[in-house]
């Protein structure tokens, strides 16, 4: 794994890292079960703060891209998503947007901006 973080990019470093790992998992470059570097090791390699890498890992775990097994480390989770998984994610997004007072059009605009 050779990743770099673009300090001139508009996306923050944690988002760049999250996106790169998610893309590598989706493409098979990082296969299911592949162990990721520790947060500290990856932070050192990339010249990032430990909390930056930890945030990327937390978000990847929340997305279901990685799974963390305590002291054993973090691993690429199953890359096979079902229709139900996607539907459940859409439901969670809709509920989150509604609970924050967003209307449908605003939520769709937000979704399209990250697509």
Secondary structure, 3 states (H helix, E strand, C coil): CCCCCCCCCCCCHHHHHHHHHHHHHHHCCCCCCCECCCHHHHHHHHCCCHHHHHHHHHHHHHHCCEEECHHHCEEECCCCCCHHHHHHHHHHHHHHHHHCCCCHHHHHHHHHHHC
